[in-house]
């Protein structure tokens, strides 16, 4: 059986670690970086960014057994992490022939990868190992969890939602998915029942409110360990740089050996045999140039990334660790970094919406087994969904009866702890006006003097909205989109005046009767024009 990267076969047939130290260093570096970074793509990017190559032994041909250095690729790293030989196992029968997939006349087809329980032979502690068995099993579990499947948490990907794969529905227990709306704001949705059986959504809620709640809990958990975090970060940086420095020195040692070997070959050649001497001279010059370039790259590396952190760098790390919220909100901290930190300490977040209201019960299950329970307020679409809607309506009626204007009512409501729906944190004058309309306590404000009056076929925006039986806000949106002809009155409060004759009113009513999204969604087939009535019909 061919051996993977990092192993060779002795003349006696015994399997042993590759005698080349640089090969062993790179193999161990791959495993350590996967533990640190967590995904195969992250390890591949790190190896490419630091110009780390994999040492591969030639298996066939004249150069069989010679060492070649290849750039890393995804498939090689995936096979390396899945191979049980690196944990000391002797395994046989990992890939077996499935007769149903085998093609007639092609005996090499139909091979499938079996689960470990279905392997023909699996013997532990039979071969030299690079990693312990426990780490190998954790790597397999991590690779499985990174898969984009419904039952797995999935790898960290782009997106502003910080709890992807961690949020569970408190009603049915299923994992909630993430949906992004046009505003790029995420929402956590339990849609398994609706997708599988055509029912309604189990529950859904806006993502930012849940993210803020869990983030506050995570930062509070990190706060007591600020000093330990700073020391661990400094130690991790120094370990990474020391490992890279060791790899660079091994590459320099190899380049020096190759240059010295080329020099000896050139000196051993007969001077009279110029055909051979010229070729060996060019090979010597090439190895010297490669050695010089590598030395320059190493000097550049030592300047950019010194092996030991300076006093200023250590002080900066301590300052950042002391102010963890500032480090969390820093522009240099990406959403992927925040997700990775949350996954280190949080196993699951269970959310349960109280009916259809704004109240949500949240349970955070920590990695150590502890649980934290709390309640958050989510934005809702309608005032009637608020749990304190009857109390709010009575309060607004009382304030309006007392003669307070909209701004004063808004201040009283905010002081009393009331919160509007949608994504607003405080009531404003316009929100109070809408609220007064809703509870029937609105006092119409005097309209501006007509001073020239309304022209023929002209309407005040509110009157036209009432005539069309539609919200004034929607008609105001039509003005912004240019769907109606409108102008503003020159005097305060500069109300909108819309021009609409009978034909325009008919078109507006037709537009009002069409479903939502009619003018924004893409058509499957071209829309047929309406037939033109014939003369006399």
C-alpha positions in Angstrom: 0.0 0.0 0.0 1.4 3.5 -0.8 2.3 5.6 2.2 0.9 9.2 2.7 3.0 12.3 3.2 5.3 12.1 6.1 6.0 8.3 6.0 8.6 6.1 4.3 9.1 2.4 4.2 12.4 1.0 5.4 14.3 -1.6 3.4 13.0 -4.2 5.9 9.4 -3.2 5.0 8.8 -1.4 8.3 6.8 1.9 8.2 8.6 4.8 9.8 8.4 8.6 9.9 10.0 10.5 7.1 13.7 11.0 8.1 13.6 14.6 6.7 12.9 17.0 9.6 11.3 19.6 7.4 8.7 17.1 6.1 7.8 16.2 9.7 7.6 19.8 10.7 5.2 20.7 7.9 2.9 17.7 8.6 2.7 18.6 12.3 2.1 22.2 11.3 -0.9 21.2 9.3 -2.5 19.4 12.2 -1.7 22.2 14.7 -3.1 24.9 12.4 -6.4 22.9 11.8 -6.9 22.8 15.6 -6.3 26.6 15.8 -8.2 27.7 12.7 -10.9 25.1 12.5 -11.5 24.8 8.8 -9.7 23.2 5.9 -9.9 26.4 3.8 -8.4 28.5 6.5 -5.4 26.1 6.8 -4.9 26.1 3.1 -5.0 29.9 3.0 -2.5 30.1 5.9 -0.1 27.7 4.2 -0.3 29.6 0.9 0.2 33.0 2.6 3.4 31.8 4.4 4.7 29.9 1.3 4.7 26.5 3.0 5.1 23.5 0.7 4.5 19.8 1.3 7.3 17.3 0.9 6.2 14.4 -1.3 8.2 11.2 -2.1 8.2 10.1 -5.7 6.5 6.8 -6.0 7.4 5.6 -9.5 9.9 6.2 -12.2 13.7 6.8 -12.1 13.4 9.2 -9.2 11.5 6.8 -6.9 11.9 7.7 -3.3 13.3 11.2 -4.1 11.8 14.1 -2.2 9.8 16.8 -4.1 8.2 19.9 -2.7 4.7 20.6 -4.0 2.3 23.5 -3.2 -0.6 22.5 -0.9 -4.0 21.9 -2.3 -7.4 21.2 -0.7 -7.6 17.5 -1.7 -4.2 16.7 -0.2 -5.0 18.4 3.1 -8.4 16.7 3.2 -6.8 13.2 2.8 -4.2 14.1 5.3 -6.7 15.0 8.0 -8.9 11.9 7.3 -6.1 9.3 7.1 -6.0 7.2 10.4 -2.3 6.4 9.9 -1.4 9.8 11.4 -3.0 8.6 14.7 -1.0 5.3 14.7 -3.8 3.1 13.2 -3.3 0.4 10.6 -6.4 0.4 8.5 -7.5 -1.7 5.6 -10.8 -1.6 3.6 -11.5 2.1 3.9 -12.6 2.1 0.2 -14.6 -0.9 -0.9 -16.3 -1.8 -4.2 -20.1 -1.3 -4.4 -21.4 -3.7 -7.0 -24.3 -1.4 -7.8 -21.9 1.4 -8.8 -19.4 -0.8 -10.7 -19.5 -0.4 -14.5 -19.3 -3.5 -16.6 -15.8 -4.2 -18.0 -14.2 -1.6 -15.6 -13.1 -3.4 -12.5 -11.6 -0.2 -11.0 -14.9 1.6 -10.8 -17.5 1.5 -8.0 -15.2 2.3 -5.1 -16.9 4.1 -2.2 -15.6 5.4 1.2 -17.0 3.4 4.1 -17.5 4.5 7.7 -14.9 3.4 10.2 -17.2 0.8 11.6 -17.4 -0.9 8.2 -13.6 -1.1 7.6 -12.2 -4.6 7.2 -9.2 -4.0 9.5 -8.6 -1.2 12.1 -5.7 -1.9 14.5 -4.5 0.9 16.9 -0.9 1.5 18.0 0.6 -0.3 15.0 2.4 2.6 13.3 4.3 5.7 14.4 1.9 8.6 15.0 2.0 12.3 14.5 -1.1 13.1 16.6 -2.9 11.3 19.5 -6.1 9.3 18.8 -8.2 11.9 20.6 -7.1 14.7 18.4 -7.7 12.6 15.3 -11.3 11.9 16.4 -11.8 15.6 17.2 -10.6 16.5 13.7 -13.1 14.2 12.1 -15.9 15.6 14.2 -14.9 19.1 13.3 -14.7 18.3 9.6 -18.2 16.7 9.8 -19.6 19.7 11.6 -18.2 22.1 9.0 -20.3 20.4 6.3 -23.2 22.5 4.9 -25.9 20.1 6.0 -29.1 20.6 7.9 -28.0 18.5 10.8 -24.6 20.1 11.2 -23.6 23.5 12.6 -21.6 24.3 9.5 -18.3 26.2 9.0 -17.9 29.9 9.6 -18.9 31.7 6.5 -19.6 35.3 5.3 -22.6 37.1 6.7 -23.5 39.4 9.5 -25.5 36.8 11.5 -23.3 35.8 14.4 -25.2 32.7 15.6 -25.5 30.7 12.3 -26.0 27.0 13.2 -26.3 27.7 17.0 -29.9 28.9 17.3 -32.6 26.3 18.1 -36.3 26.7 18.2 -37.8 26.5 21.7 -41.1 25.2 20.4 -40.1 22.3 18.2 -36.4 21.9 19.0 -35.3 22.1 15.4 -32.3 24.2 14.2 -33.3 27.6 12.9 -31.9 28.9 9.6 -30.8 32.4 8.6 -32.5 34.6 6.0 -31.2 37.9 4.8 -33.6 40.5 3.7 -33.1 43.4 1.2 -31.6 45.5 4.0 -29.1 42.7 4.6 -30.4 42.4 8.2 -30.5 38.7 9.2 -33.5 36.9 10.6 -33.6 33.5 12.4 -36.4 31.4 11.0 -37.8 28.0 12.0 -39.0 26.9 8.6 -38.7 23.1 8.7 -42.4 22.5 9.3 -43.4 24.9 6.5 -40.8 23.5 4.0 -41.6 19.8 4.7 -45.3 19.8 5.3 -46.6 23.1 3.9 -47.6 24.6 7.2 -46.8 27.9 8.7 -43.5 29.1 10.1 -43.0 27.8 13.6 -41.5 31.1 14.7 -39.1 33.8 13.4 -37.4 36.8 14.9 -34.9 39.5 13.9 -31.3 38.5 14.1 -29.6 41.6 15.5 -31.5 41.5 18.8 -30.5 37.9 19.5 -26.9 38.6 18.4 -26.7 41.6 20.8 -28.0 39.6 23.7 -25.6 36.6 23.2 -22.7 39.0 22.5 -23.2 40.7 25.8 -23.2 37.4 27.6 -20.0 36.3 25.9 -18.2 39.5 26.6 -19.3 39.3 30.2 -17.8 35.8 30.4 -14.6 36.9 28.8 -14.1 39.9 31.2 -12.7 38.0 34.3 -10.1 36.3 32.0 -8.8 39.4 30.4 -5.2 39.0 31.7 -5.2 35.3 30.9 -6.4 36.1 27.4 -3.7 38.6 26.8 -1.0 36.2 28.0 -2.4 33.4 25.9 -2.5 35.6 22.8 1.1 36.7 23.3 2.2 33.1 23.8 0.3 31.9 20.7 1.9 34.6 18.6 5.3 33.7 19.8 4.7 30.0 19.2 3.5 30.6 15.7 6.5 32.8 14.9 8.9 30.3 16.4 7.4 27.5 14.3 7.7 29.6 11.1 11.2 30.6 12.0 12.1 26.9 12.5 10.6 26.1 9.1 12.6 28.9 7.4 15.8 27.7 9.0 15.2 24.2 7.6 14.6 25.6 4.2 17.8 27.6 4.4 19.7 24.5 5.5 18.3 22.5 2.5 19.2 25.3 0.1 22.8 25.4 1.5 23.1 21.6 1.1 21.9 21.8 -2.5 24.3 24.6 -3.3 27.2 22.7 -1.7 26.3 19.5 -3.6 26.2 21.4 -6.9 29.6 22.9 -6.1 31.1 19.5 -5.4 29.6 18.1 -8.6 31.1 20.9 -10.6 34.6 20.5 -9.1 34.6 16.7 -9.7 33.9 17.2 -13.4 36.9 17.0 -15.8 37.8 20.5 -17.0 38.4 19.3 -20.5 34.8 18.0 -20.8 33.3 21.4 -21.3 29.8 20.0 -22.3 29.4 18.5 -18.8 31.2 21.3 -17.0 29.0 24.0 -18.5 25.9 22.2 -17.5 27.1 21.7 -13.9 28.3 25.3 -13.7 24.8 26.5 -14.7 23.2 24.2 -12.1 25.6 25.6 -9.4 24.8 29.2 -10.3 21.0 28.4 -10.2 21.3 26.9 -6.7 23.4 29.8 -5.5 20.8 32.3 -6.8 18.0 30.3 -5.1 19.9 30.3 -1.9 20.6 34.0 -2.0 16.9 34.8 -2.8 15.8 32.5 0.1 18.2 34.4 2.5 16.7 37.7 1.5 13.2 36.4 2.0 14.2 35.1 5.5 15.7 38.5 6.5 12.5 40.2 5.3 10.4 37.7 7.4 12.5 38.3 10.6 12.0 42.1 10.2 8.3 41.9 9.6 7.6 39.1 12.2 10.3 39.0 14.9 10.4 35.8 16.9 9.9 37.5 20.3 7.3 40.2 20.8 8.6 43.7 21.8 7.5 45.4 25.0 5.2 47.8 23.0 3.5 44.8 21.3 3.0 43.1 24.7 1.6 46.3 26.2 -0.8 46.7 23.2 -2.1 43.2 23.6 -2.7 43.8 27.3 -4.6 47.1 26.6 -6.8 45.3 24.0 -7.5 42.4 26.3 -8.4 44.9 29.1 -11.0 46.5 26.9 -12.6 43.4 25.3 -15.7 45.3 24.0 -13.5 47.7 22.1 -11.6 44.8 20.6 -14.9 43.1 19.7 -16.2 46.2 17.9 -12.9 47.1 16.2 -12.9 47.4 12.4 -10.1 44.9 12.2 -12.3 42.2 13.9 -14.3 40.5 11.2 -17.7 38.8 11.6 -16.0 35.5 11.0 -13.7 36.2 14.0 -16.7 37.0 16.1 -18.5 33.8 15.1 -15.4 31.8 15.8 -15.1 33.2 19.3 -18.7 32.6 20.1 -18.5 29.0 18.9 -15.6 28.4 21.3 -17.8 29.0 24.4 -21.4 28.6 23.2 -22.9 25.2 22.2 -26.5 26.3 21.5 -28.9 29.2 21.9 -32.6 28.3 22.4 -35.2 31.0 21.7 -38.9 31.0 22.4 -41.2 33.8 21.3 -44.0 34.6 23.7 -47.0 34.1 21.4 -46.8 36.8 18.7 -45.5 39.5 21.0 -42.1 41.2 21.3 -41.0 39.1 24.3 -38.5 36.3 23.7 -37.1 33.9 26.2 -33.4 33.0 25.5 -31.4 30.1 27.0 -27.6 30.0 26.3 -26.0 26.6 26.7 -22.3 27.1 27.3 -19.6 24.7 26.3 -18.9 23.8 29.9 -22.5 22.6 30.5 -23.7 25.8 32.3 -26.9 27.6 31.2 -27.9 31.2 31.2 -31.5 32.3 30.8 -32.8 35.7 30.0 -35.4 37.7 28.1 -35.0 40.1 25.2 -37.3 42.4 23.2 -37.6 41.8 19.5 -39.0 44.3 16.9 -42.5 43.4 15.7 -44.5 44.6 12.7 -47.7 45.9 14.4 -48.6 47.8 17.5 -51.2 45.2 18.3 -48.4 42.6 18.8 -47.0 44.4 21.7 -47.7 42.7 25.0 -48.6 46.0 26.6 -50.8 47.3 23.7 -54.0 47.7 25.8 -52.0 49.6 28.5 -50.3 51.7 25.8 -53.5 52.6 24.1 -55.1 53.7 27.3 -52.1 55.8 28.2 -52.0 57.6 24.9 -55.8 58.4 25.1 -55.3 59.8 28.5 -52.3 62.0 27.4 -54.2 63.2 24.3 -57.3 64.0 26.5 -55.0 66.1 28.7 -54.1 68.3 25.7 -50.5 67.3 25.2 -49.0 67.6 21.7 -47.3 64.7 19.9 -43.7 65.6 21.0 -44.7 65.7 24.7 -46.6 62.5 24.4 -43.6 60.8 22.9 -41.4 62.0 25.8 -43.9 60.7 28.4 -44.0 57.3 26.6 -40.3 57.0 26.4 -39.9 58.0 30.0 -42.5 55.4 31.0 -40.5 52.6 29.3 -42.7 52.0 26.4 -41.1 50.9 23.1 -42.6 51.1 19.6 -42.6 48.2 17.2 -40.3 47.8 14.2 -36.7 48.6 14.8 -37.1 51.9 16.6 -35.9 52.3 20.2 -38.0 55.4 21.1 -41.3 57.0 20.1 -41.1 60.1 17.9 -43.7 62.7 17.1 -44.7 61.0 13.8 -45.0 57.6 15.6 -47.3 59.2 18.1 -49.4 60.7 15.3 -49.8 57.2 13.9 -50.6 55.9 17.3 -53.3 58.5 17.9 -54.8 57.6 14.6 -54.8 53.9 15.6 -56.6 54.5 19.0 -59.0 57.1 17.5 -57.7 60.1 19.5 -56.2 62.1 16.6 -57.1 65.7 16.4 -56.8 66.9 12.8 -54.4 69.8 12.4 -55.6 72.9 10.6 -54.7 72.8 6.9 -52.8 75.7 5.3 -54.8 78.5 3.8 -55.8 77.9 0.2 -54.1 81.1 -1.0 -54.9 80.4 -4.6 -56.6 77.2 -3.4 -56.4 73.8 -5.0 -56.4 73.8 -8.7 -58.6 71.6 -10.9 -58.1 67.9 -10.3 -55.8 68.6 -7.3 -56.0 66.7 -4.0 -54.4 67.0 -0.6 -52.3 63.8 -0.1 -54.3 62.7 2.9 -57.7 63.2 1.1 -56.6 61.3 -1.9 -55.3 58.4 0.2 -58.7 58.3 2.0 -60.5 58.3 -1.4 -58.3 55.5 -2.6 -58.7 53.6 0.7 -55.0 53.3 1.2 -52.5 54.4 3.9 -51.1 58.0 3.4 -47.6 56.6 3.9 -48.0 54.3 0.9 -49.2 57.2 -1.3 -46.2 59.2 -0.1 -44.0 56.4 -1.3 -45.6 56.5 -4.7 -44.7 60.2 -4.8 -41.0 59.3 -4.2 -41.2 56.7 -6.9 -42.7 59.1 -9.4 -45.9 57.2 -9.9 -48.0 60.3 -9.3 -47.7 63.9 -10.2 -47.2 65.9 -7.0 -45.9 69.2 -5.6 -45.5 70.7 -2.2 -47.4 73.7 -0.8 -45.0 76.7 -0.6 -46.1 77.5 3.0 -45.5 75.4 6.2 -46.2 72.7 6.9 -45.6 72.2 3.1 -48.2 69.5 2.6 -48.2 67.5 -0.6 -50.7 68.3 -3.4 -51.4 65.6 -6.0 -52.9 66.2 -9.4 -55.2 63.4 -10.5 -58.1 63.5 -12.9 -60.6 60.7 -13.4 -58.4 58.7 -15.7 -55.5 59.1 -13.2 -57.8 58.0 -10.4 -58.8 54.9 -12.3 -55.1 54.0 -12.9 -54.2 54.6 -9.2 -57.1 52.3 -8.1 -55.9 49.7 -10.5 -52.3 50.0 -9.1 -53.7 49.8 -5.6 -55.5 46.6 -6.3 -52.4 44.7 -7.6 -50.6 42.4 -5.2 -47.5 43.5 -3.2 -44.3 43.2 -5.2 -46.0 43.3 -8.5 -43.8 46.1 -9.8 -40.5 44.8 -8.3 -40.4 41.1 -9.0 -39.2 39.6 -12.2 -41.7 38.3 -14.7 -41.6 34.6 -15.8 -43.1 35.6 -19.2 -43.5 38.9 -20.9 -46.7 40.7 -19.8 -49.3 40.9 -22.5 -50.6 44.5 -23.3 -54.2 45.2 -22.5 -56.4 45.1 -25.6 -57.3 48.5 -27.0 -61.1 49.0 -27.1 -62.5 49.4 -30.6 -64.3 52.5 -31.6 -68.0 52.4 -30.7 -67.6 49.7 -27.9 
